[in-house]
Amino acid sequence: MQKIYFGMGCFWKPEEQFKNVKGILETEVGYAGGYKSKVTYEEVCQGNTGHAEVVKLSFDENIISFEKILELFFKLHDPTQKDMQFPDVGTQYRSEIFYENDGQRDSAIKTKDKFNKILNNKIETKISPIKNYCKAEEYHQKYIEKNRR
């Protein structure tokens, strides 16, 4: 089992998008890439912790390839928007791939380059090692699923 962390705007939507993809074993929302190891939603929303809202995916690479997950990442949000995903604006909503190892980094760079050619070199997605990940508060987990009417 591998893990990858994606910043794709507000973390509720990507968690919902990925949760039923065959091979994705678990989704969890949280914060990553900032200056502190533990933060709250309120701190991240202030925009000065350096964290992005992220969805953490645990997946079985025997069922779904990492490259397929990366392709979904680039297709399920707008990677050309800097520090936002409409209508959410701020650095916490940036497009970013947080990788755990060199193989993931290399695949992320290759896939980003592929999509950058398609999108006329307008991709704003960052690629960074995972740093200071912490799970978001429980009321954010499976938020859309819990709040369907």
Steps between C-alpha positions, in 0.01 A plus 500: 500500500620849411389846609491830313377844607328742260421868543208570265311786663250436779568143612135390517452468123812296415430263788156439351645464147763244597320293764328264255786461252590133473834445674467797736480327837455802726463877485571747776506879496766704671759773472854477360802700397498759775732616773349316799431132558153560648249760385128564513258589222470852639878549489526369143213726388693804622749419226821543696594141596622402153270197497281385215173318545572150368341164442716206606448193285600147597498278195586153377741533209404147389150631424565859387828641379650810653508653151122453466447674835721788382298530180181518705659771717563719194155433355290548816602859573641803318880479538541833316359705788759641740414485871133434441232271368198706411329627711752437779797737504816481709827308519327222696304419182805464276559215258780285642617141497672390820704187437650241737793373291716567194296268278183697575685827441631384163158376388337825615751708302450286189120523523510874570721549192252299289204714613703820475544434128124447462422817699753730327746515792242654735515242781552653845519167688790469744672169570649469850606240755233438762562718802303566817188305406230492763151357478218754486234515766248216502212715375694552173545127436252371235330840530296480179390145576391598853313810382300370205135593516 
